[in-house]
Each structure stands twice: as structure tokens, then as C-alpha cells.
Amino acid sequence: MNPPHRFLLLGVLLTLGIGWGSTQSLGKIAVSSGHGFFGLIFWQLVIGALVLGAVQAVRWRGVPLTRRTLAFGALIALIGTLIPNSAFYISVAHLPAGIMSILISTVPILAFPLALLLGMERFSALRLLGLACGLTGVVLIALPQAGLPAETRAGWVLFAMIGPLFYAIEGNVVARWGTAGLDPVQAMLAASVIGAVMVLPLTLASGQWIDPAQSWGAPEQALILSSVIHAFMYAGYVWLARTAGAVFATQTSYVVTAAGVGWAMLLLDERFSPLVWVAGAVMLLGLALVQPRPGQDPATCRQP
């Protein structure tokens, strides 16, 4: 790999990590107005579908509509968006965005034991140690010394782990059973459209509809920006994984976590206790120990 090409790939990796890292803080801003999570998820999916649809139009590629692809899109919409994003929007209203950024780094860590159960990974003492590091980091954040308010401490930290758990489940489902013949962008586009259709009745029935004709303030603007960033970052991640390999692309996880904490400090003026910094370092160590093997399908490395 020549130096200019290497610097280009590194620049893309940093851009992806910094961009994705901002979505935790933007999500925190989006819930500040009291919008319900169903309404937020609906518009997130709609905006994401529009952006990914534009990407597909540029690529001159559609999405084949078969029973298999529709079933796959519905499954990914459920376990990759509706459940984990609901948990995110509920818990980020009670936890600092920086804490959410640290917790999201557990996705690859949680994916390892699930892959073992599915017979897709062999036992590895180092990767088991990585799992232990990740869980230790979660425990450290939940301790009273971490400085979180008593009413949000352990319960909301555990609830926030629903998101990483389901992202890990999604990655293993894709790794084990594939993407129904869809490339990653097609898969995300199908899941976004089907997910929007699935969540619309829930949004209306729960009274969480967000009127697009209303005056859009900072929370609504944060939702739009977060959705656009996620769609573009995901498309960029797919390109990076295809160009440089999945193992290189998954290094974005480190940047996402570090950038997420940085964005939280910059945009939300959040500050953290020394124990939280220790927890973050322990989790990043765990992440390093459970890195995917060479040749892993990049579709299994989707960032939240």
C-alpha cells in the first residue's frame, strides 16, 4: 500500500469515527424536547432511507423485492434498529452521552460469546479476557464512585446495554445466515424502509408523532443531522471495509468511543470522574482483545 493511499484510508477511518461519535450527543439533544422514542426512530429511518436511496440511485442499483429480502429487512429493522434504538433514546435521557459512547464499545465484546454459542468462533482465552474487560468496565460505570446520580446509576446503565446486545445479535445473525443476497447498503436501505413502515403505527398509536410542519428547533435539527451522519458514515464504512478489509475498518470502534466522549464534553459540557475514564480504558482494552479475525465479512461489523 503506497503512503498516499494509506493516508487516505486513515483519513476515512478517522472521519467515520469522529462522525459516528457525534451521534450519541446529537441523540441526547434530540430527546431533550420530550419527543417520544417511536417518533424519533420513525424520522431517523425515513431520513436514512432517503439518504441511502440517493446513494443507490448514484450507484444505479435497486433493491430486489422478494419474500426472502423482505423477511431479512424486517428482521434487521427489528433487531438492528427498533429495539436497540428504542433502548438508546430511553436511556440517553437518563445517562450522559459520553457514558453511552463508552457503553457502545461493548458491541464487538458481546458479539464474541454469541458467536461461540452459534459455533462460528473457537474458544480463545485472550478474547474471553476481552469479554471480562468489557463487563468490568460496565460494572465500574455502575459503581457509586463513578459519579452518576443515584437514581440513574445501575438500572439505566444495564438498560442501556440492551442496544449493544442487540447490535451484537444482529452482527451474528448476518454472519451466520447472510444478507439474503443484498449488499450492505441495499440491506440497510431495505431495513430502513421496512422499519419505517413497522414503526409508523406504533408512533401514531402512542401519540408520539412528530409533525414535520412544526417549527424545528435544536432537538429536531439534531435528529436530522444524526440521521444523515449515520447514513453517510455507514455507506463510508462499507466502502472502507471493502477497500481496506474488515479488520482495518473495525478500528473505527476506538475512534467512535473516544470521539463520542469528546463530543459530549464539547457539545454538552459533560465531565466525568476518574473511575469513568478507567472504565473507558478497560473497555477499549477489551475491544482490542476481541478484534475480528482476518477475512471476516464486513457486514458483521456494522456500527450503531
C-alpha positions in Angstrom: 0.0 0.0 0.0 1.6 3.3 -1.0 1.7 6.1 1.5 -0.8 8.4 -0.1 -3.3 5.6 -0.3 -2.6 4.6 3.3 -3.1 8.2 4.5 -6.4 8.3 2.5 -7.7 5.2 4.3 -6.6 6.5 7.7 -8.4 9.8 7.0 -11.6 8.0 6.1 -11.3 5.9 9.2 -10.9 9.0 11.4 -13.7 10.8 9.6 -16.1 7.8 10.2 -15.2 7.5 13.8 -15.5 11.2 14.5 -18.8 11.4 12.6 -20.3 8.4 14.3 -19.1 9.6 17.7 -21.2 12.7 17.4 -24.5 10.8 17.1 -24.6 9.9 20.8 -24.6 13.6 21.8 -27.0 14.5 19.0 -29.3 11.8 20.2 -29.1 13.4 23.7 -30.1 16.7 22.3 -32.9 15.1 20.2 -34.6 13.7 23.3 -34.3 17.0 25.3 -37.6 18.3 24.0 -39.5 15.3 25.3 -40.2 13.7 21.9 -41.1 10.0 22.2 -38.7 7.4 21.0 -41.1 5.9 18.4 -41.4 9.3 16.7 -37.6 9.8 16.7 -37.0 6.4 15.3 -39.6 6.8 12.6 -38.0 10.0 11.3 -34.5 8.6 11.7 -35.5 5.7 9.5 -37.2 7.9 6.9 -34.2 10.3 6.7 -31.8 7.4 6.5 -33.8 5.7 3.7 -33.8 9.0 1.7 -30.0 9.3 2.0 -29.3 5.6 1.3 -31.8 5.7 -1.6 -29.9 8.6 -3.1 -26.7 6.6 -2.7 -28.3 3.7 -4.5 -29.5 5.9 -7.3 -26.0 7.2 -7.8 -24.8 3.5 -7.9 -27.6 2.6 -10.3 -28.7 -0.2 -8.1 -32.1 -1.0 -6.7 -33.2 -3.5 -4.0 -34.7 -6.8 -5.2 -38.1 -7.3 -3.6 -38.5 -11.0 -2.8 -40.1 -12.8 0.1 -36.5 -13.6 1.4 -35.3 -10.0 1.1 -38.4 -8.6 2.7 -38.2 -11.0 5.6 -34.5 -10.2 6.1 -35.2 -6.4 6.0 -37.9 -6.8 8.6 -35.7 -8.9 10.9 -32.8 -6.4 10.7 -35.2 -3.5 11.2 -36.4 -5.1 14.4 -33.1 -6.3 16.0 -30.8 -3.7 14.4 -33.0 -0.5 14.8 -36.3 -0.7 16.6 -35.2 -2.5 19.7 -31.7 -1.1 20.2 -32.6 2.5 19.2 -35.7 2.5 21.5 -33.3 1.5 24.3 -30.9 4.2 23.3 -33.4 7.0 23.2 -34.9 6.0 26.5 -31.6 5.5 28.3 -29.8 8.6 26.9 -32.5 10.8 28.5 -31.1 9.5 31.9 -27.4 8.9 31.2 -24.7 11.3 29.9 -24.0 10.9 26.2 -20.3 10.2 27.0 -21.3 7.2 29.0 -23.4 6.0 26.1 -20.4 6.3 23.8 -18.3 4.2 26.2 -21.0 1.5 26.5 -21.5 1.2 22.7 -17.9 -0.1 22.5 -19.1 -3.3 24.0 -20.8 -4.4 20.8 -17.8 -6.5 19.5 -17.2 -7.7 23.0 -20.7 -9.0 23.4 -20.6 -10.5 19.9 -17.9 -12.9 20.9 -19.9 -15.2 23.3 -22.8 -15.2 20.9 -20.6 -16.3 18.1 -19.3 -19.1 20.4 -22.9 -20.3 21.1 -23.6 -20.3 17.3 -20.4 -22.3 16.6 -18.9 -19.6 14.5 -15.9 -18.9 16.8 -13.5 -21.1 18.6 -12.7 -20.6 22.2 -9.9 -18.1 22.8 -8.5 -17.2 26.2 -7.5 -13.7 25.0 -10.9 -13.0 23.6 -12.5 -14.3 26.8 -10.3 -11.9 28.7 -11.6 -9.2 26.4 -15.2 -10.1 27.3 -14.2 -9.9 31.0 -12.7 -6.4 30.5 -15.8 -5.2 28.8 -18.1 -6.4 31.6 -15.7 -5.0 34.2 -15.9 -1.6 32.5 -19.7 -1.7 32.7 -19.6 -2.6 36.4 -17.1 0.3 37.1 -19.5 2.8 35.4 -22.4 1.5 37.6 -20.5 1.9 40.8 -21.4 4.9 43.2 -17.8 6.2 42.8 -18.4 6.8 39.1 -20.3 9.9 39.9 -23.6 9.2 38.2 -26.8 10.3 40.0 -28.1 7.6 42.4 -31.4 7.3 40.6 -29.7 6.7 37.2 -26.8 4.6 38.3 -27.0 0.8 37.9 -30.5 0.4 36.5 -30.1 2.7 33.5 -26.6 1.5 32.7 -27.9 -2.1 32.5 -30.9 -0.9 30.4 -28.6 1.0 28.1 -26.8 -2.3 27.4 -29.9 -3.6 25.5 -28.7 -1.6 22.5 -25.1 -3.1 22.3 -26.6 -6.6 23.0 -29.0 -6.4 20.0 -26.3 -4.9 17.7 -24.2 -7.9 18.6 -27.1 -10.2 17.9 -27.6 -8.5 14.5 -24.0 -8.9 13.6 -24.0 -12.6 14.4 -27.3 -13.2 12.5 -25.8 -11.6 9.4 -22.5 -13.5 9.8 -24.4 -16.8 10.3 -27.2 -16.5 7.8 -26.1 -13.8 5.4 -27.9 -10.8 3.9 -30.4 -12.6 1.6 -28.2 -11.7 -1.4 -28.2 -7.9 -0.6 -25.1 -5.9 -0.4 -24.7 -3.9 2.9 -26.2 -0.6 1.5 -29.1 -2.5 -0.1 -29.6 -4.3 3.2 -29.6 -1.1 5.3 -32.0 0.6 2.8 -34.4 -2.3 2.9 -34.3 -2.3 6.7 -34.8 1.4 6.9 -37.9 1.4 4.6 -39.4 -1.6 6.2 -38.6 -0.4 9.7 -40.3 3.0 9.0 -43.5 1.1 7.9 -43.3 -1.1 11.0 -42.8 1.8 13.5 -45.4 4.2 12.0 -48.5 2.5 13.5 -46.7 2.4 16.9 -45.8 6.1 16.6 -49.4 7.1 15.8 -51.0 4.8 18.4 -48.7 6.0 21.2 -49.2 9.7 20.3 -45.5 10.2 19.6 -45.9 11.6 16.1 -43.5 14.5 15.3 -45.2 16.9 12.9 -42.6 17.9 10.2 -44.5 21.1 9.6 -43.8 22.4 13.0 -41.0 24.8 13.9 -37.9 22.7 14.1 -35.6 23.7 16.9 -32.3 22.3 18.1 -33.7 18.9 19.1 -35.3 18.3 15.7 -32.2 19.6 13.9 -30.1 17.3 15.9 -32.3 14.3 14.9 -31.9 15.2 11.2 -28.2 15.7 11.4 -27.7 12.5 13.4 -29.7 10.5 10.8 -27.9 12.0 7.8 -24.5 11.4 9.5 -25.3 7.8 10.3 -26.4 7.0 6.7 -23.3 8.6 5.2 -21.0 7.1 7.8 -22.4 3.7 7.2 -22.0 4.0 3.4 -18.4 5.1 4.0 -17.8 2.2 6.4 -18.9 -0.3 3.8 -16.5 1.3 1.3 -13.7 1.2 3.8 -14.3 -2.4 4.7 -14.4 -3.4 1.1 -11.3 -1.4 0.3 -9.1 -2.0 3.3 -10.6 -5.1 4.9 -13.0 -5.6 7.8 -10.2 -5.8 10.4 -8.9 -2.3 9.5 -12.4 -0.9 9.3 -13.4 -2.1 12.7 -10.7 0.2 14.2 -13.3 2.9 13.9 -14.7 1.5 17.1 -11.9 3.1 19.1 -12.4 6.4 17.3 -16.1 6.3 17.9 -15.7 5.8 21.6 -13.0 8.5 22.0 -14.8 10.9 19.7 -18.1 10.3 21.5 -16.7 11.3 24.8 -15.0 14.3 23.2 -18.3 15.5 21.5 -20.1 15.1 24.8 -17.6 17.3 26.5 -17.7 19.8 23.7 -21.4 20.0 22.9 -23.0 19.1 26.2 -20.2 20.2 28.7 -20.2 16.8 30.3 -17.4 15.9 32.7 -16.5 12.5 34.0 -15.0 11.1 37.2 -11.6 9.3 37.1 -13.4 6.0 37.5 -15.3 6.5 34.3 -12.0 7.2 32.4 -10.6 4.0 33.9 -13.8 2.1 32.8 -13.4 3.5 29.2 -9.7 2.4 29.1 -10.7 -1.1 30.3 -13.4 -1.4 27.7 -11.0 -0.3 24.9 -8.6 -2.9 26.1 -11.4 -5.5 25.9 -12.2 -4.2 22.4 -8.6 -4.7 21.3 -8.6 -8.3 22.6 -11.8 -9.3 20.7 -10.9 -7.8 17.3 -12.4 -9.8 14.4 -10.3 -12.4 12.6 -8.9 -11.5 9.2 -11.4 -12.2 6.4 -14.5 -11.6 8.5 -17.4 -10.3 6.4 -17.6 -6.5 6.9 -21.4 -6.8 7.1 -20.9 -8.3 10.6 -19.1 -5.1 11.8 -21.9 -2.6 11.5 -21.7 0.3 13.8 -24.7 1.5 15.7 
